[in-house]
Amino acid sequence: SVEWDLVIVDEAHKMAAYRYGDKLSKTERYKLGEVLSRTTEHLLFLTATPHKGDPENYRLFLDLLVPGFFATQRLIDESLKNKDNPLFIRRMKEDLKDFEGKPIFTNRYPKTIKFRLSEKEKKLYNKLSIYVISQYNIALQSDKRRNITFALLILQRRMASSTYALLRSLERRKERLEDLLKEPELMKEMPFIDIEEIDDYEEEKRWEQEKKWEMLSIAENREELKKEINTLNRLIDMAKEILKEEDEVKLQELEKAIEEGFKKIREMQGNEKILIFSESRDTMEYLVERIKSWGHSVNFIHGGMRLEDRVNAEKVFQHEKQIMVATEAAGEGINLQFCHLMINYDIPWNPNRLEQRMGRVHRYGQQKDVYIFNLVAEDTREGKVLVKILDKLEEIRRAMGSDKVFDVIGDIFYGKNLYQLILDAVANARSTDEIIKELDIRVDEDYIKKVKEALGESLATRHIDYTRIKEMAEKAKEYRLIPEYVEEFFKRAFQKAGGKFRVRKDGFIAIDSVPYEIRKIAEGVDFKNRYSSILKSYSKATFDKDIAFKNPDTEFVSFGHPLFEALLEWVKRSYFTRLQRGAVFEDPSGRYNGVLWFFEGEVKDGKGQAAGQRLMAIYDNGRELNEINPAILWDFIPQDFNEPTKVDVTKERAQEYAIGAVENYKQEIADERERQAKIKRKYGIKSLDYLVGELDADLAELYERQAEGEKVDIVIRNKGERKKQYEEALKTLEKEIEQEVSLTISMPKFLGAVLVKPTISKDMVSNEEIEKVGMEITMDYERSQKREPEDVSKENLGFDIRSSDDNGKMRYIEVKARADEGRVALTCNEWFKAKRFREQYWLYVIAKAATDPTLYIINNPAENLNVQEKVEIVRFIVSSEEWKDKGIKA
């Protein structure tokens, strides 16, 4: 079987199992989950509804992640209270914020556009209702036909979508009934129909089923069939007349909504894009033609299209068209966050689908607020129910001050099957007033409290240690291989390989031609399978994820991109052996004079899997060794030096030092692994011990009953098997914990060496005493401003001081101290970090540091200073006039 590193399961709650007494019922998806659980290293479930109100169902669901980890609700509650639940967490879109406290998701504003049918539409609706409900009632009275009753309501659903969709359904039905007249016997056997199960089908499969529903007849003889065909003819004529006279009110409301929508988009300076949803493919095709006739450019997506055609349609909509008309197929797997306005031409009778539709535009990456227009006929039975649902959602939204209600509509109307209520309304099975009264929930404090509980606001699962995560994110930002490094590497290596690129006026990169050697590497079958194919050119590319995120038409080139990976492979093939022989660099600051040894350190766990890898640079100046930041290499000048050079230091000595560095790294990993193991012992081991003990007690009682002659053999066998499963799970978990905390290091792998020679440039003359004074002045100033400064100047991070205020807001400060008022030089590392951190990066220049110190402060120097790049000394020079003019005296 295949072993997976990571499996992500969306809509994971469909992997369900249920226990009825001693009987365990598993869905096919649950069985798949059991297989994946055994064959996957990391398993991630995504679901909006993990808990269906059944604790045992929930525990069985958690068993797929780690069998028996939570034996009782008490243990789950304890883990939530202690904020150390390792298995699950619940977040709402509206709750998610970045580390500045700004919402990640924009607002959304739903608006229900209510309208009344025209006189002719009302007549058609009433005639259709009489026909459908009479068929429905006849079917109800027959045992053979009762299971198809709701399928007969499909025609009503079609009219709720559009008159055109109804017409097409009526024509198909009439054609089928006329064919039935020619057959020797009428259809006697009726198919079994589970309408809610079919509603979960993929769209194309659901359409196939619905077309069959259109053709179902309950006629007992040919006379009844002829009578039904005559009724269909009258309905067809009425529908055609409405379409011919263009008397569809909803279509008129759509045209007005489109104009209002474009006006709203222009006001918010957004993209002139509108997404229109419909349940019916017939309606979609009809709307595409009507919208074209209004002078708008339009395309479409539906469930009959291949995924690649849908993705292509998405691109066409993004770059070429104003409007997209889509069926439910666009509600899954398509990202349209460049569109800010959505119109529901028809409302799904399963209202939980509304959130899926909204999610196409209201998603991560959306830069504007989202507006949703819902078109509903308020004078139809189903329309009245839908209006009540939407109005009630709006009332609850206002009462809560949040539109997260749309995330979990089912939780808001807890215990009410909205789909069934709409079907009951359409079939007249219950009066509309009765249904509306049931939906008319009193929105008071108690109800809002219940809603918040349903939304997870009262669950400790909402707990995220933002402080810890923010600290981790800040550290990651400081040590990350930032895009500026990646871009510089790419440019230099790509030119070396013979590639051509240019910087566009808008700052993006245009890659005009990819050299043959790179394309040849990318043509390998293994390479294509792993990274996909590369193009001959890229008209607009960036190395910055944030920029690519805000410019969806841009190619994001980084690790994992086929062009970047092919270039890396070319560099490895062309230069790796030469790298191990060594290279010569000059240090223009004059500080470094020795050898930089590069090693790769690795820590493995008891499973033999990598627990961590780290690139290490060991600097040996002949007297002592120190581990330094590998990024220091950017601050040195490469030399074309091919003569063998003898050095007084040895690789063995550096390797021995590297072993100690890897041991320190191992301890960092061990601390985190032990923390995780403690939680697993606390809940997992305790839970499994509890379950085995419970089953032991049950079996002891059952054996006594068996001895007294009671037939409990099957129950004994089932409980015995469960006990065995939990005992095996216990052994597995104990072994897993032991392996995870058992860490070893391997011999650090030698990658290469660099001989660094000092060569002092007049722009880089430095004085340690002056620099020390500058650091002291800066540290004192930061403390005086109620911030906590930390000296990190020895870590070569591209800044000297990390300083935070009471709110955790961070300043990255580069200190430049001068004996006079001369120009200032920034290293590549410093300049790259200034470009990356922008407003968080500060340049502090201390003039006349020894005699009459004055502190000048410049925020965001990469954008606020004019600098001169001196390639020959890999420095960025700031004139004294520039930093004095732009700096603020402290």
N, C-alpha and C positions, 0 to 999 in steps of 0.2 A: 504494500500500500504506500501511497505518497505521504511523506512527512512534510508538514507545512511549518514555516517560520511564524506566519501570522495569518489568521483568518478573521475577516470582519463580516458579521452577519447583520444586515439591515432588516428592519421589521422583525426582530428576533423573537418577539412574543408569539409569533406563529409556530415556533418550536414548542408546542404545548404538550403537557401530559397531565392526566387527571387520575386521582385515586378515589374509587367508589368502594368504601369498606376495605376489603383485602384485595380488591381487583385494581390493577394498574392499567390504564388505557393510554397508549402513546400514539401521537399522530406520526405520520411518515416523516414530517419535518423534525420532530423530536428525535426520531431514530437517527436521522442524518446528523443532528447535533451531537448525539452520543458518539458517533464515528469520528466527527471532527474533533471532539473533546479529547479523544484518545490519540489523535494523530497530529495535533497542533501544539506548538510551543507556546504561542500567545493567541488567546481567543478574546475577541472584542464584540460585545452585543450592543446594537443600537436599537432602541425602542422608545416610543412615547408612552406605551401602556404596559409596563412589565407586570403590574399587579392587577388581577381581575377580581379582587375581593376574596379570593380563596387562598389562605395561607399555605396550604399543602401544594397547590398548583404553583405558587410562587417559589416554594422551597425546591420543588422538582426542577423548576426553571434554573435556579441557582446551582443545582446539582450538575448541570451541564458545564459550568465553569470549574467548580471543584466539588466532586461528589461528597455529600455529607458535611460540607463546611459549616453550614448553619443548621443544627438539628432542631432548634426551637426558636419561636418568636422572641423569647426572652434574650437569647444570645444575639439575635439581630438587633434588638432594641439596645442591648448593652454596647454593641459595636458602634451604633449610631450616636449614643450618648457620649462615648469616649472619643468620637471623631477619628476612629482608626479602622473603619470598615474598608477592607481592601478590595471588595468585589464590585460595588456599584455606587453610582452618583447620579443625581438628577439635576438637570439644568434646563431652564426655559430660555428661549431666544432673548426675551425681553430682559432677562437677568444678566446676560453676558456683557461684561465691560472689559475694556483694555486696562492696562496698568496706570493710565492717567485718570481712570474712573469714567471714561466716556463710553456710552453704549456701543457695542460692536454692530448691532443691528439698528437700522433706521426705524422710524415710526411707520405705522400703516394706518390708513384711514378708510374704513369701509363705508360705503354709501348705498342704501337700498333705493333704487329707482322704481317706484310703484306706478303701475299703469292699469287702465281698464280696457278690456277687449272692445273692439268695434262691434256694432250691431250684428254684422254678418258673422264675425268671429264668434260672438256669443251664441248665435243660432247654431253654428257648426259645433261648438263645444257642447251645447245641450243635447243636440241630436246624437253626437258621438257618445256622450255619457249614457243616454238611454240605451243605445246599442250595447255598449261595453258592460254596463251594470246588469242588463237583462241576461247577457251571456254568462256573466260572473255568478248570478244567482241560480241560474239553471245548473251550472257546473257544481255549485255548492251542494245541491240536492242529490247529486249522483256520486256514489262512492268511487266509481271508476274515474271520475273527472275532477274530484275535489283537489287533487294535488296540482292541477294546472290553473287554478282560479286566478292567482296573481299574475301568471303569464299573460292572461287575457287583458290585463291592464296596460300592456305595452303600447297600445294605440293611444291611450290617454297620455302616456309619457312622451310619445312622439309629438303630440300636439303641444304639450308644454314646452317642447324644444322649438318647433316651428311648424307653420302650416305646410311648408314644402316637405319636411320630414314625414308629416302625417300622410300627405298625398302619396309619397313614394311607398310607404308601408301599406296603405290601402290598396294601391295598384298591385303590389306584390301579393297581398292576401287574396284579392279578387282573382288574379291569375292562377293561384294555387287552388282555389275553390272550384274554378272552372275546370281545371285538370281533374279534380276529384270527381266531378260529375261524369267524366268519361270512363272512370274506373268501375269495374264490376261491383266492388264492395267498398263501402265507406270505412275509414279508419276506425277500428274498434278499440285497439290498445292505445292508451295514452302514456307518454313518457313520464318518468318521475322527475319532478323539478324542485330543487331547493334554491329559491330565488336569491337568498343571501349568500349562499356558497358561490353561485354563478356570478354574483356581483363582485366577488373577489378575483374572478378570472382575469387574465390579460385581455386587453381591449378587443383584439381581433377575435379571440375565442368567444368572448362575451357577445360580440356582434353576431357571430355565427348562431349562437343559441337564441338570440333575440329574433333573428330572421325566422327561425323555426317556430318561435312563439307566434309571430305574425300570421303564420299559416295554420295554426291549430284551429280546428272547428269542433264544436260539440253537437253539430247537426246529427240527428238520428236517421234521417232519410233524405231522399233527393228533393222533396218538396221544401223541407226546411233549408236545404242548401241553396236552392234557387231563391228563396225568400231572402236569405242572408246576402246573396250576391246582389239582389236588387237594392238592399239597404246600402251596400258598399258603393253601388253606382251613384246613389243620391249623395252620399258623403263625398265621393270623388268630385262630383260636379260642383258642390258647394266650395270645396277646397280650391278647385281650379278658378272659380269666379273670384275668390278673395285674392289669389295670386295675380290674376289678370288685371284686376282693378287696383293692385298695389295697396290693399286695404289692411295690411298687417300693422297694427299699432306698435308692436315690439320692434319691428324693423325701423319704424320712424324714430322710436326712442333711441335705438342704437345709433342712428345717424347723428342725432343730437348729442348723444354721449361721446361719440368720437370727436365731434367739433369741440365740445366742452373739455374733453381730455387733452387734445392738442393745445388748447388755450392754457390749461393748467400746467402742461409740460413746459411751454414757453415761459410762463411766469417763474417756474422753478429752475429755468435754464438747463433742462434735462435733454435727453435724447428723444427725438420725435418718433417714439416707438409705442405701439399699443398692442397688447396681447388680448385676444378674444377667445374665450373658452366655450365649447359646446359639447354635450354628451354624444350627439349624433353626427355621424359622418355625412349623412344627407344634408343636415343643416350647415355643416362646415362648407361643403361644396357650394351650396346655395349662397352663403354669406360671402364667399370669395368672389363670386361673380357680381353680386350686388355692390360690394365695396369697390371693386374695379370700376363699376359704372359711375361711382361717386367721385372718381378721379384720384383715388389713393392707390399707392403701390402695395401689393399684398402677396404673401405666400402662406403655406399651411404645413401642419404636421398632423398625421393620424396614425393609428395603431397598425394599419396595413403596410406601413413603410418599414424598410430595413433600418436597423439602428444607424448605420453609416449615412443613409439618406436623411434620417432625422437630424443627425449632427450637422450635415451639410445644409439642411434647411435652416437650422439655427444660425449658421454663419451667414447665409444669404439674408436672413432677417436682420442680423446685426449690422451688416455692411451695406445692404442695398434697399431693403424694403421698410415701409412705414408701419405696416400692420401684419401681424401673424394671426391666423385663425387656427385654433388647435382643438383637438379632442383630448380625452383624458390621457392619451399616450404622452403628451407633453408634460403631464403632471409627474412623470417619473424620468429621471436620468438626464433631463435637459436643463441647462443653466442659462437663465435669461436675465441676469441681474443688471444688464445694461438697459433694461426696459423698466419704467417706473409706474406704468398704469395698466391695469387689467380690468377687463369687462367680462363678467359671467353672463353670457347671453341666455343660458339656462342654468338653473341651480340644480346640482345633483340631488336626487331623492335620498341619497345617503349623504347627509350634510357633513359627515366626517371628512368627505373628500375635498371640502372647501379649503382646508388647510394645505392639502397636497397641491392644489392649484396655486394658492397664494405663495407657496414655497418656491415656485419657479422664479418669481421675481423678488420676493422678500426673503433674501438669503445672504449668506456671507459674501461680501464684495459689493453689495448694493450701496451706491454712494448717495442716493437721494431717498426722501420719504416716498412711500408707495401708496397709491390710491387704487381702491377696488370698487368698481360699480357693479351692483347686483340688480339685474332686470327681473322683476317679478310681477305677474298679473295678479292683482289683489282681489279680483272678482271670480276666481276659480277656487274649487275646494282645496286642491293641493297648494295653490298660490296663497290662500289665507293661512294655511299651516306654516308654509315657508316664511311668509312675512312675520308671523308671530315668533318663529324661531330666531330670525335675524334681528327683530326689534328687541327681543329679550336678551340676546347676546350683547346688543349695543347698550342696553340698560345696565347689564352686569359689568360691561367694560367701563362705563362711566363711573359706576359705584366703586369699582376697584382701582380706577385710575390706571388701568393697564389693558392692552389688547391681547394679553396672553390667553384669554378665554378661547380664542380661535385655535390654539394649539391642541386643546383637549375638549372639544365640543361634547363628546360622550360623557366626560366627567362632570361637565356643567349641568347636563340634564341626566344626572345619575339615576339609573334604574329605569330609564325611558328609552325604548327602541324607536328612535326618530324615524328611521326608514319604515318601520311597521306602521307608525302613526300616519305617515303620508299615504301609504298604501291603503290604510283603512279609510282615510278621507276620500281618496279617489274612488274607491269601491263603494262608498257610502255605507260601509260596514258599521261605522259609528257616525254620529252627527258631527259636523264641523265644529259646532259650538262646544260640544263635549270635549273634543280633542284640544281645542284652543284653551279651554278652561284647565285642562291637565297641564298644559305648557305654561300657564300663567303663574309662574312661581313667584312667591313673594320675596323680593330682594331686600331682606333686612340684615342686621348685623350677624344673626345666627347663620343665615344662608351664606353670606360672604365668608364667614369663618369656615363653613363646610367646603366652599369652593376653593379657598386657599389651601385647605388640607388636601383636596383632590389634586391641586396643582403642585403639591409637594412643598408648599411654603412652610408647613409645620414639621416636615421631616428633617432629621439631621443629615439626611443624604445630601441636602443642599450645601453642606459645609465644604468649603474649599479654603485651605489655609493660604489666603492671598499674599500675606506677608512673606511666607516661605517661598511661594511660587515666584513672587516678584523678585526676591533676592536671587533665586536660581536664574530667572530670566535676565536680570542685570548682569550676573556673572557670565552667563552664556553669551550675552551681547558683547562683553569685553573680550572674551577669549575666542569667539567665533571667527572662522575664516570668512571675513566680511567680503561683500561683493567687489569692493575696490581691489582687493588682492586677486580675486578670481579674474576680474577684467584685465588687470595688468599682465597676469600670467598668460591669459588667452591671447592678448594682442601680441606679446613678444614671441610666444611659441608659434602662433599662427603665421606670423610673418616669416619666422625661421623656416617653417614648413613650405613656404611659397604661397601662402594664402593672401588674398587681398580684401581689405575692408576700408571703410571711410566713416568718419564721424559726421552724422547729419546735422543740419542746422538746429533741429530740435533736441540735439544731445543724444539721440539714439544711434546705434551702430548699424550700418548697412554692410552686410557681408556679401561682396560681389561675386567671389568665386572660391570654391573649396578645392584645394589642390588634389591631384590624382592620388597621391600616397594616402591621404586621409580618407578619400572616397573608397579606395581599395580595402582599407581596414574595415570600413562600415559595411562593405558588401558581404562579409563573412556571415554564414548562416547563424552561427551561435551569437554573433554580435547583433544581428537583426532581431533575433528572438528575444534578446535581453533588452535592447535599447530602441528598436524600431529603425527605420531608414533615415538617412540624412538627405536634405535637399541640395540642389546645386548652388543655391544662393538664398539669402535671407534679407528681405528689404528693410526690416525694422526689428532690431534685437536689443535686449538689455540684459544685464547680469544681476540686476536688482529685483528681488521678488516683489517688494512693495510697489515699485514702478510698474512692473508687469501686471500686478493685481489691479492697478487703476487704469491700465491701458490694455484691455483684452485683445487688441489686434496685434500685440507685440509678442515676439518670440522670446521666451525666457530661457537663456542659455546658462546652464550651471551643471553641477554634478548630476548625472542621470540623463542629461540631454545627449542624444546620439552624436552631435557634432563635437561637444566637449569631451565626451568619453573617447571618441575616435582620436582626437588630438592628444589626450592623455596617453593613450596606447602608443601613438606615434612617438611621443617624447620618451616613453619608457623604452621602446625598442631602439631608439636612436641614441639615447644618452645615459641609460642606467649604468652600464659598465664603466663609462667614463666618469660618472659621478662617484663611483666607489674608488676610482683612482685618485680622486680629489680635484679641487678647483682653488683658484687664488682670487681673493677679493681684497680691496683696500678700504680702510675705515677712515673717512675724511675727518672724523672727530678726533682721531689720534688716540682713542681710549683703548682699542683692542689690538693686541699683538700676540697672536697665538693660533691655536687650532680649534675649530668648532667641529665636534664629532656628532653626527646625527644617527640616532638609534630608534628603532620601533620597539616599545615595551608592550608586553601582553600579559594579562592575568586570565587564567582559566579556572572554571569551577569543577566540582567533582563529576559533572556529566561530560567533561572534556570540551565544554563550549566556552567561547570567549566571553568573559565577564566584563572586559574593558581593554581598550588599546589606546596607547598614547605615543605621540611623536615627541622625542626628547632631543634637546640640543645641549651637549656638554662642552663647556668652554674650558680649555686647558692653556694657561699662559706660561707653563713651564714650572710655576711655583705651586699653584693650587688649581683645583677643579671646581666648577660651579655649574649648576643647571640654569640655563637662561631661556628666554622666550625665543623659539625658532624664527619668529617674525623679524628678529633683528637683522636677518639677512637682507631685507629690503633696504636697510640703511647703509649697506656697503656697495662699493663700486666693483662690478666684475672686471677681471683683467684677462686679456688674451695672453696667457702665459703657459707655454707648453714644455718648458724645461723641467726635468725632475728636480725636486727640492728636498733636501734632507732636513728633518725637524728633530728636535730633541725630546719629543713626547711620543708615547706609544698608544696604539689603539687598545691594547690589553688593559692599560691603566684606566682609560676612559670607560671601557666596557665594565670594569669592576665597579666604577663609580655609578654607572648606569644601573647596575643590578640593585644597588641601594636605593636609587630613585624609584625603580619599579616596585621595590618592597614597600616604600612609602605610599605609592599609588594603590598597592594591594590593600593596605590598611584602610584607605579611604573607602574602597569598595566593600571591604569586610564590615565596616561600621553600618553601612546602609543595608547590606544583606542580613546582618544580625537583627536589625530593626524589623525587617520584613518577616524573618523567621519567628521572632517573638510573637507577632500577630497571628501567624499561621498556627503556632502551638496553642496560643490563647483561645482561638476559636475553632480551627479545623480539627486539631487533635482532641480537644475537649468534646466537640460535637460528635465525632465518630465514636469515641469511647462511650458517650451517652447513648447513641443509637444502638451500639452492640449490646450494651447493658439492658436497654429496654427490650430488645428482641430476645435476649437470654431469659428475662423474666416472663415474657409472653410464651416462649417455647416450654419453659418449665411448667406453666399452668396448662398448656395444651397437652403435654405428655401425661399429666395427671388425668385430664379429661379422657384421653385416649385409653389409659389404663382402666377407666371405668366403663369402657365400651362405646364411648362417643366417637362418631366418624369425623375426625378432624385431620385426616391424612393430607388432604390437599393444602389446608391452611398451614400445617406444619412444614410441608415441602416449600411453600411460597415464602414463609418467614425464614426458614433455614437458608434459602437462596439469598434473600435480602441480607441476612446476617453475614453470609460468606462474602457478599459484594462489599459490605461496609468494612469487614476485616481486611479485605484486599486493598480497599481504598486507604485504610489506616496505614498499612504497611507501605503503600506507595507514597503517601504524604510524608511519613517519617523519613523514608529514604530520600525523597526529593529535598526536604529541609536540610538533611545532612549533606547532600551533594552541593546544595546552593551555598552553604557556609564554608565548605571545604575548598579553599582557594590556593592555587599554586602559581608561581611565575615561571616563565620560560626564559632562556638566555636572550637578552636583548639583541634584536637583529640589526646588524650594521647596515646602514643605508648609504653613507657617504661622509666625506670630510672636506672642510674648507679651511685653507690657510688664510688668516686675516693679517694684513700688514697695515701699520699706521701710516697715514699720510695727511698731514694737517693742512687744511684749506684756510685761507684768511677769513672766510665766512664762518668757519667753525671753531675759531680759537675760543677755548673755554677756560674758565678759572674756577677750580673746585670751591674755593673760599667764597667767591662771589655767588656761585650757584647755591651754596649752603645758606647764605644770607637771604637770597631770594625765596628759598623754600620756607625758612623761618617766618619771614614777613607774610607770605601767603597763608601759612598755617594759622598764624595769629589773627589775620584778617578774617579767615573763615570762622574761627571760634567766636570772634566779636560779632559775627552775623548770625549767631545761634545755630551754626552748622557743625557737624562732626567730620573733620578732615582726617584722611588716612593716607600716609605716605606710601605710595606704591612705585616710586621712581626706579627702584632696582629691578622691577619685574618686566621692563621694556614693553609695556602695554600700549604705548602711543600717547600716554599722559602720565603726569607725575603724582597727582593727588585725586583721590576719590572722596567727594564730600557730600554728605546727605543732611537734609533738614528733618524736622520732627515728623513730616508727612512721608518720609522715605524718598522724597524727590532728590535725584542724584545730579551732581555736577562732576564732569570730568575735566580736570584743570591741567593744562600744560604750563609750566613755569619757565620763563626766560628772564634771567637776571643779567644786566649789563653794568660794567664799571662806568660806562658813559651813557650815551644815547644812540648807540650805533644800530645798524640793521639787525634783524633777527632771522635765524634760519630754522625752518621746521623740517624734520626728517620725513621720509616717505610714510613711515608708520604713523607719525603724528598727523600728517596731512590726511592720510586715509581715514583715521579715526575721527578727525574733525569733519570730514565730508559725511561720514556715516552717522555720527551722533548729533550733528547740526546744533539745535538749540541747547542740547545738553553739554556741549563742548565749549570750554572757556579758555582763552589765552590770557595769562597774567604776565605782563611785562613789568619788571622792576628796573627802572632807570636809576643810574648813579647809586647803585646798591650799597657801595662801601662808604660814600660820603654824605649824600643827601637823598635817601631812597624815596622814590615816588612810584606808586603802583598804578598801572594802567590796565583796565579790564576790557577785553573784547569778547563779546559773545558770538558764537557761530562764525568763527574766523573764515571758514571755507567759503561762506557766502557773502561775508561783509568786508573782507580784505582783498585788495588786488595784490597778487603775489607774482613773483618771477620764478619760473621753474628753471633750475640749473641742472640739466641732465648729467653733465660731467661730474658733478659732486652729489648726485641724487638728493638734492635739497630744494626746498621752496623758500625763497628769500622775501622777507617783508621789510621794506624800507622804513627808516625811523620816522619819516614824515607820515607814512601810512598808518603805522600803529599809534603814533601820537594823535593824529587827526581823528581816527576812528575809535580810539580807546577812551574810556571814561575814567577820570582820575578818582581813586578811592580816598 
